[in-house]
Amino acid sequence: MDIPQVFEAFYKNLIIRNTDEISSRYKRITKTLNKKYYDSESEDLHSLQVGSYGRGTAINETSDLDMVFILPPEVFTRFNSYASNGQSALLQEVKNEILKTYSQTDVGADGQVVVVDLGDMKIEVVPAFENDDGSFKYPESNNNGSWKTKNPRPEISAINDLNAKKGKNLKPLSKMARAWKNTTGAPMGGLLIDTLAYNF
């Protein structure tokens, strides 16, 4: 094979092959939380896939998935009124709700996320509240609790926009760099890899 064929084969090996399974698990968690907080059966409302999977730069056999679940403002009012660490209490409530669906699964709440360990993959659920500018306020349960802010939507849009402008080559480059990182054990996070590929 010539070099283009080698790279094409390399890239095809990185394409996620269990997207239906991943989507089903995202939807199941989303539906569970929508029942609790919105009295809704929706499998997609109020949920945002983030991280490398949300940016479209994850590779096959990815085991760490991230999602933001957007909670109603009144839930923030309730937990923000706690005398001490309402953030931890919020994580525990979301954890216990997910356990109603995943009763035989290891579900833990720590720091900023609820981790659903499904054996072959982990889904980290960030319960959050949407700000007026589209960013999210989320709980930090360490050090007696606080609220932090993150804004993943511009990251996702920037990757999608530049990928389209560059002949859809940005995401494959990120995926190949991620495979190299996994093989070599280079100490790099996914967002750093995507940022370097984006800047390149």
Secondary structure, 3 states (H helix, E strand, C coil): CCHHHHHHHHHHHHCCCCHHHHHHHHHHHHHHHHHHHHCCCCCCCCEEEEHHHHHCCCCCCCCEEEEEEECCHHHHHHHHCCCCCHHHHHHHHHHHHHHHHCCCCEEEEECCEEEEECCCCEEEEEEEEECCCCCEEEEECCCCCEEEEECHHHHHHHHHHHHHHCCCCHHHHHHHHHHHHHHHCCCCCHHHHHHHHHHC
